[in-house]
Amino acid sequence: MKRRNWLLNKGYYKELYDETRFTKSTYFIMPMIGYVWNDFISYAQDRIYLINCYISEDRSNIVLVFDYLHNDESQLAFLSKNEINSYFINATIDVNNEELILTYKVPPQYKEDLDIFMTSKYSKMSMKYKQVLLSIYGRETEKESYKPKPFDVLFPTSYKKKQLADYIGVDIEVINQVGEVSSRLDMEYEIYKEADKLQLNETIENRQIEEDTQI
């Protein structure tokens, strides 16, 4: 559980919950290989066993990291089904850190979308891939808060830009120049690292890294 403890230690947890957050790659890149976060539910434990989706340092692979649940029927069923995923490369178990790590190649048809995503230009991804994401998350927009829904991230409107500008106290032209309504990727959390390379601080940082996308 070192990775979850590291994320909690860094303040990377969900609002109002003692639970780690998902990366942007989990929401916007994992669907490239045919999965969404709620595909990974352990019915025996009544929880999601996905920790996060990550991108390999060389950007050639998508890496899914799970809590390793010994003989959990839901996880075993997923692993069996996963064998026919055409992008699947391999699976490894980190026994010491209780992690299951699955590696996939980036689908060639989405390589350019991944490259665009890695520049934090979410709205510039192709319409073809945006349609994949819309089929998952729908077209719901957030009117009450500056925090965007996935649709807002992919199709930022002037209204949403104005909400964000008002929230952070800048002229809307600043947001127009950026062109996006979701924060830049923090590579510390998006790029895969082995659990043994994560450094735990002795004390928990007294802050929460704010989640700016609502699912």
C-alpha positions as CSV (number, residue, x, y, z in Angstrom):
1,M,0.0,0.0,0.0
2,K,3.0,2.3,-0.2
3,R,1.8,4.1,-3.3
4,R,-1.6,5.0,-1.7
5,N,0.2,6.1,1.4
6,W,2.6,8.2,-0.7
7,L,-0.4,9.9,-2.5
8,L,-2.2,10.6,0.8
9,N,1.1,11.9,2.2
10,K,1.5,14.3,-0.7
11,G,-2.1,15.6,-0.3
12,Y,-3.4,13.8,-3.4
13,Y,-6.7,12.7,-2.0
14,K,-10.3,13.2,-2.7
15,E,-12.2,16.0,-1.1
16,L,-14.0,15.0,2.1
17,Y,-12.6,11.4,1.8
18,D,-9.5,9.7,3.2
19,E,-9.1,8.2,-0.3
20,T,-6.5,8.7,-3.0
21,R,-7.4,10.7,-6.2
22,F,-7.3,9.5,-9.7
23,T,-4.8,11.1,-12.2
24,K,-5.9,12.9,-15.3
25,S,-4.4,9.9,-17.2
26,T,-7.0,7.7,-15.4
27,Y,-9.8,9.8,-16.8
28,F,-8.6,10.8,-20.2
29,I,-6.0,8.2,-21.3
30,M,-7.1,4.9,-19.8
31,P,-10.1,4.7,-22.2
32,M,-7.6,4.4,-25.1
33,I,-7.2,0.8,-24.0
34,G,-10.8,0.2,-23.4
35,Y,-11.2,0.7,-19.6
36,V,-12.8,3.2,-17.3
37,W,-12.2,3.6,-13.5
38,N,-15.4,1.8,-12.5
39,D,-14.4,-1.3,-14.4
40,F,-12.3,-2.3,-11.4
41,I,-14.7,-2.9,-8.5
42,S,-14.1,-5.7,-6.0
43,Y,-17.6,-6.8,-5.0
44,A,-16.2,-8.8,-2.1
45,Q,-14.5,-5.7,-0.6
46,D,-17.0,-3.2,-2.0
47,R,-14.3,-0.9,-3.3
48,I,-12.4,0.1,-6.4
49,Y,-9.0,-1.6,-6.5
50,L,-7.5,0.6,-9.3
51,I,-4.9,2.9,-7.8
52,N,-4.2,4.9,-11.0
53,C,-3.4,4.9,-14.6
54,Y,0.1,6.3,-15.5
55,I,2.2,7.0,-18.6
56,S,5.6,5.4,-19.0
57,E,8.5,7.8,-19.0
58,D,9.2,7.3,-22.7
59,R,5.4,7.7,-23.5
60,S,5.3,4.4,-25.3
61,N,3.2,2.5,-22.7
62,I,0.1,3.0,-20.5
63,V,0.5,1.5,-17.1
64,L,-2.3,0.5,-14.7
65,V,-1.5,0.0,-11.1
66,F,-3.9,-1.9,-8.8
67,D,-4.1,-3.0,-5.2
68,Y,-3.1,-6.7,-5.4
69,L,-6.1,-8.6,-4.0
70,H,-5.2,-12.2,-3.3
71,N,-7.7,-14.5,-4.9
72,D,-10.3,-11.8,-5.3
73,E,-12.9,-13.1,-7.7
74,S,-13.6,-9.7,-9.3
75,Q,-9.9,-9.1,-9.9
76,L,-9.3,-12.6,-11.2
77,A,-12.3,-12.2,-13.6
78,F,-10.8,-9.0,-14.9
79,L,-7.4,-10.5,-15.4
80,S,-8.9,-13.4,-17.4
81,K,-10.8,-11.0,-19.6
82,N,-7.8,-8.7,-20.0
83,E,-5.8,-11.5,-21.7
84,I,-7.7,-10.8,-24.9
85,N,-6.9,-7.0,-24.8
86,S,-4.9,-6.5,-28.0
87,Y,-2.8,-3.7,-26.3
88,F,-1.8,-5.8,-23.3
89,I,1.9,-6.4,-22.9
90,N,2.5,-7.9,-19.5
91,A,1.5,-8.1,-15.8
92,T,3.8,-8.1,-12.8
93,I,3.1,-8.4,-9.1
94,D,5.0,-6.4,-6.5
95,V,4.5,-8.6,-3.5
96,N,6.3,-6.3,-1.0
97,N,4.1,-3.3,-2.0
98,E,0.9,-5.3,-2.6
99,E,0.6,-4.0,-6.2
100,L,-0.4,-5.5,-9.5
101,I,1.1,-3.7,-12.4
102,L,-0.3,-4.1,-16.0
103,T,1.4,-2.6,-19.0
104,Y,-0.1,-1.8,-22.3
105,K,1.2,-0.3,-25.6
106,V,-0.3,3.0,-26.6
107,P,-2.8,2.3,-29.4
108,P,-1.2,3.6,-32.6
109,Q,-4.4,5.4,-33.6
110,Y,-4.2,7.5,-30.4
111,K,-0.5,8.2,-30.2
112,E,-1.0,11.8,-31.4
113,D,-3.8,12.3,-28.9
114,L,-1.5,11.1,-26.1
115,D,1.2,13.5,-27.2
116,I,-1.2,16.4,-27.2
117,F,-2.6,15.4,-23.8
118,M,1.0,15.4,-22.4
119,T,1.3,19.1,-23.4
120,S,-1.9,19.7,-21.3
121,K,-3.8,20.8,-24.4
122,Y,-6.8,18.6,-23.6
123,S,-9.2,20.5,-25.9
124,K,-6.8,19.9,-28.9
125,M,-7.2,16.1,-28.9
126,S,-8.8,14.7,-32.0
127,M,-12.5,14.7,-32.4
128,K,-12.3,11.0,-33.0
129,Y,-10.9,10.4,-29.5
130,K,-13.1,13.0,-27.9
131,Q,-16.1,11.0,-29.2
132,V,-14.7,8.0,-27.3
133,L,-14.6,10.1,-24.1
134,L,-18.0,11.6,-24.6
135,S,-19.5,8.1,-25.0
136,I,-18.2,7.4,-21.4
137,Y,-18.7,10.8,-19.6
138,G,-21.5,12.3,-21.6
139,R,-22.1,16.0,-22.4
140,E,-22.9,17.3,-18.9
141,T,-21.4,20.7,-18.1
142,E,-20.9,22.3,-14.7
143,K,-22.7,25.7,-14.3
144,E,-22.4,26.3,-10.6
145,S,-18.7,25.8,-10.1
146,Y,-15.5,26.7,-11.9
147,K,-14.5,23.1,-11.7
148,P,-15.0,21.5,-15.1
149,K,-16.8,18.3,-16.1
150,P,-15.0,16.2,-18.7
151,F,-17.1,17.8,-21.4
152,D,-15.9,21.2,-20.3
153,V,-12.3,20.1,-20.4
154,L,-12.7,18.8,-24.0
155,F,-14.8,21.7,-25.2
156,P,-14.0,24.8,-23.1
157,T,-16.7,27.5,-23.6
158,S,-16.4,31.2,-23.0
159,Y,-18.7,30.8,-20.0
160,K,-16.4,28.2,-18.4
161,K,-13.4,30.3,-19.1
162,K,-15.1,33.3,-17.4
163,Q,-15.9,31.2,-14.4
164,L,-12.3,30.1,-14.0
165,A,-11.0,33.6,-14.6
166,D,-13.3,35.0,-11.9
167,Y,-12.2,32.2,-9.5
168,I,-8.5,32.9,-9.8
169,G,-8.9,36.6,-10.2
170,V,-7.5,37.3,-13.7
171,D,-8.8,38.8,-16.9
172,I,-10.6,36.3,-19.1
173,E,-8.0,37.1,-21.8
174,V,-5.4,35.2,-19.7
175,I,-7.5,32.1,-19.9
176,N,-8.2,32.6,-23.6
177,Q,-4.5,32.7,-24.2
178,V,-4.1,29.4,-22.4
179,G,-7.2,28.0,-24.1
180,E,-7.8,25.3,-21.4
181,V,-10.0,25.2,-18.3
182,S,-8.3,22.3,-16.5
183,S,-4.9,22.6,-14.8
184,R,-1.6,21.5,-16.4
185,L,-0.5,18.0,-15.8
186,D,1.7,17.4,-12.8
187,M,4.1,14.9,-14.1
188,E,5.0,13.8,-10.6
189,Y,1.6,12.0,-10.5
190,E,1.1,11.2,-14.2
191,I,4.4,9.4,-15.0
192,Y,4.8,5.8,-13.7
193,K,7.4,5.1,-11.0
194,E,8.0,1.9,-9.2
195,A,6.6,1.9,-5.7
196,D,10.1,1.4,-4.2
197,K,11.2,4.7,-5.9
198,L,8.5,6.7,-4.1
199,Q,9.9,8.6,-1.1
200,L,7.6,8.8,1.9
201,N,8.0,11.8,4.2
202,E,7.9,11.3,7.9
203,T,5.1,13.8,8.3
204,I,2.0,14.3,6.1
205,E,2.1,17.5,4.1
206,N,-0.4,19.9,5.6
207,R,-2.3,20.6,2.3
208,Q,-4.6,19.0,-0.2
209,I,-3.8,19.2,-3.9
210,E,-7.1,20.5,-5.2
211,E,-8.9,18.3,-7.8
212,D,-10.1,20.5,-10.6
213,T,-12.0,18.1,-12.7
214,Q,-15.4,16.6,-11.7
215,I,-16.5,13.2,-12.9
